[in-house]
Amino acid sequence: MLKILKIAIFTSLLCSLAPVTNAYAAAIFERLPTEIHANEKYVFYSHGLIVEGTNPTPINPRWGLYDFPKVKAALASDQYNLIAYHRAKNTKPREFAKKLAADVNLLIKQGVNPGDISLVGFSRGGEITILASSYIQSNDINIILLATCNTFMKGHAEFIVIGNFHSIYETSDGNGSCQFLMAQSEQVNTMQEIAISTGEEHGAFYRPMVEWVVPLKAWLED
């Protein structure tokens, strides 16, 4: 039976949390590691559109600095291998989604449990993650979307999620709940969704804010 858990997290509940740091040094890969360990976990983080190109710290006039290096550092963990590609300018989402799918299928071929593989995507990176999910066709992969679900995806046959579905969205952002995406995805095993309210709109995910990093890493390390 499909289990849906929807949680609302507000800034006031998190104000006592310390800044996000890593207790142990953790490797961050810019490409798929050449040495694969079948008993380890692998996480792919796909950044937003603004980072495509050569600048890892671009500035949006409305939402400010997108600090890709700090986001990667905050997401790194000794519990899994973090792979975060820096996509080229004008990357075609479908083509890059096929690359992600090929990487995941290679991990599975080399013995990694599909349940130990997670694809995390923010905004355009989330769109790519959804497409990769449909190409991979594994019910055990973990798909985590950050501020991704836009109304243009409604009723679009290409936008379906397969596997274990997670979502975090900001209530002040135009990209809201992913419930409609879940409804049009017949091969979702479970869904967990968290709403945060920072007032930072889309920019809430430009930097490693505890409101979304803490629950995301809890999912990844579980």
Secondary structure as the mmCIF struct_conf table of DSSP 4:
data_model
#
loop_
_struct_conf.conf_type_id
_struct_conf.id
_struct_conf.beg_label_comp_id
_struct_conf.beg_label_asym_id
_struct_conf.beg_label_seq_id
_struct_conf.end_label_comp_id
_struct_conf.end_label_asym_id
_struct_conf.end_label_seq_id
STRN STRN1 LYS A 3 PHE A 10
HELX_RH_AL_P HELX_RH_AL_P1 THR A 11 LEU A 14
TURN_TY1_P TURN_TY1_P1 CYS A 15 SER A 16
BEND BEND1 LEU A 17 LEU A 17
HELX_LH_PP_P HELX_LH_PP_P1 ALA A 18 VAL A 20
BEND BEND2 ALA A 23 TYR A 24
STRN STRN2 ILE A 28 PHE A 29
BEND BEND3 GLU A 30 ARG A 31
BEND BEND4 THR A 34 GLU A 35
TURN_TY1_P TURN_TY1_P2 ALA A 38 ASN A 39
BEND BEND5 GLU A 40 GLU A 40
STRN STRN3 TYR A 42 SER A 46
HELX_RH_3T_P HELX_RH_3T_P1 LEU A 49 VAL A 51
BEND BEND6 GLY A 53 THR A 54
BEND BEND7 PRO A 56 THR A 57
STRN STRN4 ILE A 59 ASN A 60
TURN_TY1_P TURN_TY1_P3 PRO A 61 TRP A 63
STRN STRN5 GLY A 64 LEU A 65
HELX_RH_AL_P HELX_RH_AL_P2 PHE A 68 LEU A 75
STRN STRN6 SER A 77 SER A 77
TURN_TY1_P TURN_TY1_P4 ASP A 78 GLN A 79
STRN STRN7 TYR A 80 TYR A 80
STRN STRN8 ASN A 81 ILE A 83
HELX_LH_PP_P HELX_LH_PP_P2 ARG A 87 ALA A 88
TURN_TY1_P TURN_TY1_P5 LYS A 89 ASN A 90
HELX_RH_AL_P HELX_RH_AL_P3 PRO A 93 LYS A 109
TURN_TY1_P TURN_TY1_P6 GLN A 110 GLY A 111
HELX_RH_3T_P HELX_RH_3T_P2 PRO A 114 ASP A 116
STRN STRN9 ILE A 117 PHE A 122
TURN_TY1_P TURN_TY1_P7 SER A 123 SER A 123
HELX_RH_AL_P HELX_RH_AL_P4 ARG A 124 ILE A 136
TURN_TY1_P TURN_TY1_P8 ASN A 139 ASP A 140
STRN STRN10 ASN A 142 LEU A 146
BEND BEND8 ALA A 147 ALA A 147
HELX_RH_3T_P HELX_RH_3T_P3 THR A 151 MET A 153
TURN_TY1_P TURN_TY1_P9 LYS A 154 GLY A 155
TURN_TY1_P TURN_TY1_P10 ALA A 157 GLU A 158
STRN STRN11 GLY A 163 GLU A 170
TURN_TY1_P TURN_TY1_P11 THR A 171 SER A 172
BEND BEND9 ASP A 173 ASN A 175
HELX_RH_AL_P HELX_RH_AL_P5 GLN A 179 ALA A 183
TURN_TY1_P TURN_TY1_P12 GLN A 184 GLN A 184
TURN_TY1_P TURN_TY1_P13 GLU A 186 GLN A 187
STRN STRN12 VAL A 188 SER A 197
BEND BEND10 GLY A 199 GLY A 199
HELX_RH_3T_P HELX_RH_3T_P4 GLU A 201 PHE A 205
TURN_TY1_P TURN_TY1_P14 TYR A 206 PRO A 208
HELX_RH_AL_P HELX_RH_AL_P6 VAL A 210 GLU A 221
#
